């Protein structure tokens, strides 16, 4: 990535001035802490394990959309049409470790539930993660119960579990949604069909483990992770359409795996077939050669990792990024590795260890404990080449420049259960499984009503984020207003309160290729439009006789702009997205 030029930081100066004007002495604990001009202009999907709501917030921490659902959320994604796809835990599940969900739902932009599928039985339950496929199907993971008798038949060392214990096998399913609540399994892969062991020579899968890295050692036991029953604990899934391959994180083995999706379900059961000719065997694994007896614990590089993902942008395109929790040390890292796919197989060294020998990139903080989550978490490369991370245990989202490791955006979620943390109070109860940020030109936002809302937190911190003071629009609609002054100031001209003005002030079309109309709930006193750096690109103080005004932004570069609508006592801020003509669908 090309080095960025040094820039003057006026942002801090403006922040200090606004903070001084407010007279507030509290400490910021939630919301947007950092927002540099080099952060991707986009919207971040935020929720928590304990909340029914799923929200999109912009770089200023302002809510621009929300979905209110019946259940809490494990994982969530936006489809290319703007739909929300989320997983939810089945409260009546029979078995499963941390990460179980059992329910997958689709919600339209308007919040209406379009489809919901439940797979949660006494022998099979969906868990952790899903992946949306280009054909509209969904890849998901499921635990499948294996009886003790079956595991012994697979060469399981009986000393690894209690005498009556079952084992949870891992299954990958491709679901084709059908109707409002059904799905058809159109492809299946099962971990227990690809095992090797050197414990019981009477079994057909007996062999030298180190000679078969394409198979899983049924008797491997990692150090300090998982339990004997949940012996693999897959925790994420990703898909590469160009390769037609699936990427999986094996938490307890401290490895990532790649398997072939070009197989039929029948081929996926065996060791031949598919584009790679290997059936359902492992095409690639990395992170802990000790798991297949081809190294020692000193060779282990991953420790309880999450969210391996193929990179689609930037200097590391087609490489794999991983959030390496390193749970036992109190320091996490973001790692990038560069596997080599020949078109038929992934390269290994002479010791039959998959390459590369070393990471291509690794990030942590100068003070290691400043970047740490013992579980969950995620990392992805954004369209601008920056790296976006979530420290799940803290509910903390970070965007940084890979080459300089400079933090350009930082946000701590205020979501707690189905309420919100008050600014100044320590954030708690806000863990998130995975985080995702979408650019403002994401295809799913086209033709959607994108309007700047209010901060999620109670009593928002004064900020000059993008040149805008967010203290002028605190959310009093769904939050505790105790000790908050909600008295209308200078309201002789106003018949509506601030919340009503916020709702009735609209910008359309949005996105626009040039002109947009700003329509208000009352007569405007003034309107000012600023760019993301806080620079004024339009200003009018002669609109007091009008409910609406047309703004021409066509002479400005594409990007995000903020219309500050002054009603003579209240300010309402609305976002307008300017796009090029060819992208204006």
C-alpha positions in Angstrom: 0.0 0.0 0.0 1.3 3.4 -0.9 2.3 5.6 2.0 -0.1 8.3 2.9 1.2 11.9 3.0 1.4 13.7 6.3 -1.7 15.8 7.0 -2.7 18.6 9.4 -5.0 17.4 12.1 -7.5 20.1 12.7 -10.0 17.5 14.0 -8.5 17.5 17.6 -8.6 21.3 17.8 -12.3 21.5 16.9 -13.0 18.7 19.3 -11.4 20.5 22.2 -13.3 23.7 21.4 -16.7 22.0 21.3 -15.9 20.0 24.5 -15.0 23.2 26.3 -18.2 24.9 25.2 -20.3 22.1 26.6 -18.8 22.3 30.0 -19.1 18.5 30.5 -16.4 16.9 32.5 -17.3 13.2 32.3 -15.1 10.6 30.7 -16.1 9.1 27.3 -16.7 5.4 27.6 -18.8 4.5 24.5 -19.5 5.6 21.0 -17.0 7.0 18.4 -13.5 7.7 19.9 -11.6 8.2 16.7 -12.7 9.1 13.2 -9.9 10.1 10.7 -10.4 11.3 7.2 -8.7 8.0 6.2 -11.4 5.8 7.7 -13.7 4.1 5.2 -16.9 6.1 4.8 -19.3 3.4 5.7 -21.8 1.9 8.1 -21.0 -0.7 10.8 -23.4 -3.4 11.8 -23.7 -3.5 15.6 -25.6 -5.7 18.0 -24.9 -7.8 21.1 -25.6 -11.4 22.2 -28.2 -10.0 24.6 -30.0 -7.5 22.3 -32.9 -8.0 20.0 -32.0 -5.0 17.9 -29.5 -4.9 15.1 -28.2 -1.4 14.1 -26.3 0.3 11.4 -24.2 3.2 12.6 -22.1 5.6 10.6 -18.5 6.7 11.4 -19.9 9.3 13.9 -21.7 6.6 15.8 -25.1 7.9 14.6 -27.8 5.3 13.9 -28.8 5.3 10.3 -31.0 2.1 10.4 -32.2 -0.6 12.7 -34.0 -3.9 12.8 -36.0 -5.0 15.8 -36.4 -8.8 16.0 -37.9 -11.3 18.3 -34.7 -13.0 19.2 -31.1 -12.1 20.2 -28.3 -12.4 17.6 -25.3 -14.6 17.3 -24.1 -13.5 13.8 -25.5 -11.0 11.2 -24.8 -10.0 7.7 -26.3 -7.8 5.0 -27.2 -9.3 1.7 -26.6 -7.5 -1.6 -30.2 -6.4 -1.7 -30.0 -4.8 1.8 -31.7 -7.6 3.6 -30.5 -8.6 7.1 -29.5 -12.3 7.5 -29.0 -13.2 11.1 -28.8 -16.2 13.4 -30.5 -16.6 16.8 -30.2 -19.0 19.6 -32.9 -21.6 20.1 -33.9 -21.1 23.8 -35.0 -24.8 23.9 -31.8 -26.3 22.5 -31.0 -29.7 23.8 -27.2 -29.7 23.4 -24.4 -27.5 22.2 -21.5 -25.5 23.6 -20.9 -21.7 23.3 -22.0 -20.5 19.9 -25.1 -22.5 19.3 -28.0 -20.8 17.5 -30.3 -23.1 15.7 -32.3 -20.4 13.9 -31.5 -18.4 10.7 -33.7 -15.5 9.7 -34.0 -13.0 6.8 -35.4 -9.6 7.3 -36.1 -7.0 4.6 -34.9 -3.4 4.9 -38.3 -2.5 6.3 -37.8 -5.0 9.1 -40.4 -7.5 7.9 -39.4 -11.1 8.4 -39.3 -12.8 5.0 -37.9 -16.3 6.0 -36.9 -18.2 9.1 -35.5 -21.7 9.3 -35.0 -23.7 12.5 -32.7 -26.7 12.8 -32.4 -27.6 16.5 -33.0 -31.2 17.5 -31.6 -33.6 20.0 -29.0 -34.8 17.5 -28.4 -31.8 15.2 -28.1 -28.0 15.8 -26.8 -25.1 13.8 -24.1 -23.1 15.5 -21.8 -20.1 15.2 -21.7 -18.8 11.7 -23.2 -18.7 8.2 -22.1 -17.7 4.8 -24.2 -16.2 2.0 -23.6 -17.8 -1.4 -23.9 -16.1 -4.8 -26.7 -18.4 -5.8 -28.8 -17.3 -2.8 -28.2 -20.4 -0.7 -26.6 -20.4 2.7 -23.6 -22.3 4.1 -23.9 -23.1 7.7 -22.3 -25.3 10.4 -24.0 -27.8 12.6 -23.1 -30.0 15.5 -24.2 -33.6 15.0 -24.3 -36.0 17.9 -22.2 -39.2 17.6 -22.8 -41.9 20.1 -19.9 -43.3 22.2 -20.3 -46.5 20.3 -19.8 -44.8 17.0 -16.8 -42.8 18.1 -15.1 -46.0 19.3 -15.7 -47.5 15.9 -13.9 -44.5 14.5 -10.8 -45.2 16.6 -11.5 -42.8 19.4 -9.3 -43.2 22.5 -11.8 -44.1 25.2 -9.8 -42.3 27.9 -10.5 -39.0 26.3 -14.1 -38.8 27.6 -16.3 -40.2 30.2 -17.6 -43.7 29.6 -21.0 -42.5 28.6 -20.1 -39.4 26.7 -21.3 -38.7 23.2 -19.2 -36.6 20.8 -20.3 -33.7 18.7 -19.3 -34.1 15.1 -19.1 -31.1 12.7 -21.2 -30.9 9.6 -21.2 -28.3 6.9 -24.6 -27.8 5.1 -25.7 -25.8 2.1 -29.3 -24.8 2.6 -31.6 -23.7 -0.2 -34.3 -21.5 1.4 -37.9 -22.6 0.5 -41.1 -20.9 1.4 -41.4 -18.8 4.6 -39.9 -21.4 6.9 -38.3 -24.3 5.1 -35.0 -25.2 3.5 -33.6 -28.0 1.5 -30.1 -29.4 2.1 -28.4 -29.4 -1.3 -24.8 -30.2 -0.2 -23.3 -31.7 2.9 -19.8 -32.4 4.3 -19.1 -34.3 7.5 -15.9 -34.1 9.5 -16.1 -37.7 10.8 -15.8 -39.0 7.3 -12.3 -37.7 7.1 -10.4 -39.1 10.1 -7.1 -40.8 10.8 -5.9 -42.4 14.1 -3.0 -44.4 15.4 -4.7 -45.7 18.5 -6.6 -48.8 17.3 -5.0 -50.8 14.6 -8.1 -52.8 14.1 -10.0 -49.9 12.5 -9.9 -49.0 8.8 -8.7 -45.5 9.4 -5.6 -46.6 11.3 -2.4 -45.1 10.0 0.5 -42.7 10.4 -1.1 -39.4 11.3 1.9 -37.3 10.1 1.6 -38.9 6.6 -2.0 -37.8 6.2 -2.4 -34.0 6.7 -5.5 -34.3 4.6 -7.3 -36.1 7.5 -8.2 -35.1 11.1 -6.7 -36.9 14.0 -9.7 -38.1 15.9 -7.6 -38.3 19.1 -5.9 -34.9 19.1 -6.5 -32.9 22.2 -5.4 -29.3 22.3 -4.0 -27.6 25.3 -6.6 -25.7 27.4 -9.3 -25.3 24.7 -12.8 -26.8 24.4 -13.9 -30.0 26.0 -13.8 -33.7 25.2 -17.2 -33.8 23.6 -16.9 -30.6 21.4 -13.6 -31.8 20.1 -13.4 -29.7 16.9 -15.5 -26.6 17.7 -15.7 -25.0 14.3 -16.5 -21.3 14.8 -16.6 -19.6 11.4 -17.1 -20.2 7.7 -16.1 -18.3 4.5 -16.5 -19.0 0.8 -14.3 -18.3 -2.2 -16.4 -18.2 -5.3 -13.5 -18.1 -7.7 -12.0 -21.3 -6.2 -15.3 -22.9 -5.1 -13.7 -23.6 -1.8 -14.8 -23.3 1.8 -12.6 -21.8 4.6 -13.3 -23.0 8.2 -11.8 -22.2 11.6 -11.2 -25.1 13.9 -11.0 -23.5 17.3 -9.8 -26.4 19.5 -7.3 -27.7 17.0 -6.0 -24.1 16.6 -6.1 -24.5 12.8 -7.8 -23.2 9.7 -9.0 -25.6 7.0 -10.0 -25.4 3.3 -12.2 -28.0 1.7 -13.6 -28.4 -1.8 -17.1 -27.3 -2.5 -17.1 -28.4 -6.1 -17.8 -31.9 -5.0 -21.2 -33.6 -4.9 -22.4 -34.6 -1.4 -21.5 -38.2 -2.3 -18.0 -37.2 -3.3 -17.6 -35.1 -0.2 -18.1 -38.3 1.9 -15.0 -39.9 0.3 -11.4 -39.1 -0.8 -11.8 -38.5 -4.5 -13.8 -36.3 -6.9 -14.3 -32.6 -7.2 -12.1 -30.0 -9.0 -9.1 -30.9 -6.7 -9.7 -34.7 -7.0 -9.6 -35.0 -3.2 -13.3 -35.5 -2.4 -14.1 -34.1 1.0 -10.5 -34.4 2.3 -8.7 -31.3 3.7 -7.0 -29.3 0.9 -5.2 -27.0 3.2 -4.6 -26.5 6.9 -2.4 -24.0 8.8 -1.8 -22.8 12.3 -0.8 -25.9 14.3 1.1 -28.8 12.7 1.2 -30.4 16.1 -2.5 -31.3 15.4 -1.4 -33.8 12.8 1.9 -34.9 14.5 4.1 -32.9 12.2 5.6 -30.5 14.7 5.6 -29.6 18.4 3.7 -27.1 20.3 6.5 -24.7 19.6 5.4 -24.7 15.9 1.8 -23.6 16.9 0.9 -20.2 15.5 -2.8 -19.9 16.1 -4.4 -20.1 19.6 -8.2 -20.2 19.7 -8.5 -18.1 16.5 -11.7 -16.8 14.9 -12.9 -15.6 11.6 -10.4 -16.6 8.9 -11.5 -14.8 5.7 -10.3 -14.5 2.2 -9.2 -11.0 1.4 -10.8 -9.3 -1.5 -9.1 -5.9 -1.5 -5.7 -4.2 -1.1 -2.1 -5.4 -1.0 -3.1 -8.8 0.4 -5.8 -9.7 -2.1 -6.5 -13.4 -2.2 -4.6 -14.0 1.1 -6.3 -15.0 4.3 -6.8 -12.8 7.4 -7.4 -14.3 10.8 -8.2 -12.9 14.3 -5.8 -14.8 16.4 -7.2 -14.6 19.9 -4.1 -16.2 21.7 -6.5 -16.6 24.6 -3.9 -17.8 27.1 -1.5 -14.9 26.9 -3.7 -11.8 27.2 -2.7 -10.5 23.8 -4.4 -11.0 20.5 -3.2 -10.3 17.0 -4.5 -9.9 13.4 -2.5 -12.2 11.1 -2.4 -12.6 7.4 -1.0 -15.6 5.6 -0.4 -16.3 1.9 -1.2 -19.9 0.8 -0.2 -21.0 -2.7 -2.9 -22.7 -4.8 -1.5 -24.3 -7.9 -4.9 -24.9 -9.5 -4.8 -28.5 -8.2 -3.3 -28.4 -4.7 -1.8 -26.2 -2.0 2.0 -26.2 -1.6 3.7 -28.0 1.2 7.3 -28.1 2.4 9.4 -31.2 2.4 8.1 -32.0 5.9 4.5 -32.1 4.5 3.6 -28.9 6.3 1.5 -26.5 4.4 3.1 -23.3 3.4 3.9 -20.5 4.1 6.4 -21.0 6.9 5.9 -17.4 8.1 3.0 -14.9 8.2 2.9 -12.2 5.6 1.6 -9.7 8.2 0.8 -9.4 11.9 -0.7 -6.6 14.0 -1.1 -6.0 17.7 -0.9 -3.0 20.0 2.2 -1.5 21.5 0.7 -2.4 24.9 -0.5 -5.9 24.1 -3.4 -6.0 26.5 -4.9 -3.0 24.7 -5.8 -5.4 21.9 -7.2 -8.6 23.3 -10.3 -10.7 23.3 -10.3 -14.2 24.8 -13.0 -15.4 22.5 -15.2 -14.6 19.4 -13.9 -11.5 17.5 -13.2 -10.9 13.8 -11.0 -9.2 11.2 -11.6 -8.2 7.6 -10.0 -6.0 4.9 -12.2 -3.1 3.8 -12.6 -1.8 0.2 -10.1 1.0 0.9 -7.5 -1.5 2.0 -7.7 -0.8 5.7 -8.2 -3.6 8.3 -11.4 -3.6 10.4 -11.4 -5.6 13.6 -13.8 -6.4 16.4 -12.6 -7.3 19.9 -15.7 -9.2 20.9 -15.4 -9.2 24.6 -15.2 -5.4 24.7 -17.7 -4.6 21.9 -14.8 -2.6 20.4 -14.5 -1.9 16.7 -11.3 -0.6 15.2 -10.2 0.3 11.7 -6.5 0.8 11.0 -4.1 1.4 8.1 -2.0 -1.9 7.6 1.3 -0.4 6.7 1.5 2.4 9.3 -0.8 0.6 11.8 -2.4 3.9 12.5 -5.9 3.8 14.1 -8.3 5.7 11.9 -11.7 4.7 13.4 -12.6 3.4 16.9 -16.0 2.7 18.3 -17.2 1.0 21.5 -20.8 -0.4 21.4 -23.2 1.0 24.0 -25.7 -1.8 23.5 -26.5 -3.6 26.7 -29.3 -6.2 26.7 -32.2 -4.2 25.1 -31.0 -0.9 26.5 -28.1 1.4 26.0 -25.2 2.5 28.2 -25.1 6.1 29.4 -22.0 8.0 28.4 -19.5 8.0 31.3 -20.6 4.6 32.5 -18.4 1.6 31.8 -19.6 -0.4 28.8 -20.6 -3.9 29.9 -22.8 -6.7 28.6 -22.0 -5.7 25.0 -20.0 -8.6 23.5 -20.5 -9.3 19.8 -19.6 -12.4 17.8 -18.3 -10.8 14.6 -18.2 -7.2 13.2 -18.8 -6.0 9.6 -18.4 -2.6 8.0 -20.0 -1.8 4.7 -18.9 1.1 2.4 -21.5 3.8 1.7 -21.6 2.6 -2.0 -22.4 -1.0 -1.0 -24.9 -2.3 -3.5 -27.4 -3.1 -0.7 -27.8 0.6 0.1 -28.9 1.6 -3.4 -32.4 3.0 -3.4 -32.6 2.7 0.4 -33.6 5.6 2.7 -30.3 6.5 4.3 -30.8 9.2 6.9 -28.6 10.2 9.8 -30.2 9.4 13.1 -29.2 9.7 16.7 -26.4 8.1 18.7 -27.2 4.8 20.4 -25.7 5.8 23.7 -27.5 7.8 26.4 -26.2 11.3 26.9 -23.8 11.3 23.9 -20.3 12.6 24.2 -19.7 16.0 22.6 -17.8 15.5 19.4 -16.7 17.4 16.4 -16.9 14.2 14.3 -16.8 15.3 10.7 -17.1 18.9 11.9 -20.5 18.2 13.5 -21.5 18.5 17.1 -23.6 15.4 17.9 -24.7 16.8 21.3 -27.4 18.7 19.4 -29.5 15.6 18.9 -29.7 13.2 21.8 -32.0 10.3 21.6 -34.9 10.6 24.0 -37.2 8.3 22.3 -36.0 5.0 23.6 -33.5 5.8 26.4 -33.6 6.8 30.1 -33.9 10.5 30.3 -33.2 10.8 34.0 -31.1 13.9 34.8 -31.3 15.0 31.2 -32.6 18.5 30.3 -35.2 17.9 27.6 -36.6 21.5 27.8 -37.0 23.1 24.3 -34.7 26.1 23.9 -35.8 29.1 21.8 -38.9 27.2 20.8 -41.3 30.1 20.1 -41.2 29.3 16.4 -41.6 25.5 16.9 -44.8 23.5 17.2 -42.9 20.2 16.9 -40.3 18.7 19.3 -36.9 17.7 18.3 -37.7 14.0 17.8 -40.6 14.9 15.5 -38.4 17.3 13.5 -35.8 14.5 13.2 -38.4 12.2 11.7 -40.0 14.7 9.4 -36.8 16.1 8.0 -36.0 14.1 4.9 -33.4 14.1 2.0 -34.3 12.8 -1.4 -33.2 11.3 -3.7 -30.5 9.8 -1.5 -28.1 8.7 -2.9 -28.0 11.4 -5.5 -25.9 12.2 -8.6 -26.2 15.9 -8.1 -29.3 17.7 -6.8 -31.2 16.7 -3.7 -34.2 18.1 -1.9 -34.3 18.7 1.8 -37.8 18.8 3.2 -38.5 19.9 6.8 -41.2 19.6 9.3 -41.1 23.4 10.0 -39.8 26.4 8.3 -36.0 26.4 8.1 -33.9 29.1 9.7 -30.8 28.1 7.8 -29.2 25.2 6.1 -25.5 24.4 5.9 -23.9 21.4 4.1 -20.5 20.1 5.1 -18.2 17.4 3.7 -16.6 14.7 5.8 -13.8 17.0 6.8 -16.2 19.6 8.2 -15.7 22.0 5.2 -18.8 24.0 4.2 -19.8 23.3 0.6 -23.2 25.1 0.8 -24.8 27.6 3.1 -28.1 29.5 3.1 -29.6 31.8 5.7 -32.6 32.9 3.6 -35.0 29.9 3.8 -37.2 30.9 6.7 -40.3 31.0 4.5 -39.8 27.5 3.1 -40.3 23.9 4.2 -37.9 22.6 1.6 -34.9 23.6 -0.5 -33.1 22.1 -3.4 -29.3 21.7 -2.9 -27.0 21.2 -5.9 -23.9 19.1 -5.0 -22.9 18.2 -8.6 -19.7 20.4 -8.5 -18.4 18.4 -5.5 -16.6 15.1 -5.5 -18.6 11.9 -4.8 -18.8 11.1 -1.1 -20.8 11.7 2.1 -22.2 15.1 3.0 -24.1 16.4 6.0 -27.0 18.8 5.8 -27.3 20.8 9.1 -30.9 22.0 9.2 -31.4 24.9 11.7 -35.0 25.4 12.9 -34.1 28.3 15.2 -33.4 26.4 18.4 -32.9 22.8 17.2 -30.5 21.4 14.7 -31.3 18.3 12.7 -28.5 16.7 10.8 -29.2 14.5 7.7 -26.7 12.6 5.6 -26.6 12.8 1.8 -24.6 10.4 -0.3 -23.3 11.9 -3.6 -22.5 9.3 -6.2 -21.4 9.4 -9.9 -24.0 9.3 -12.6 -23.1 5.8 -13.7 -23.7 4.4 -10.2 -27.0 6.1 -9.7 -29.4 3.3 -10.3 
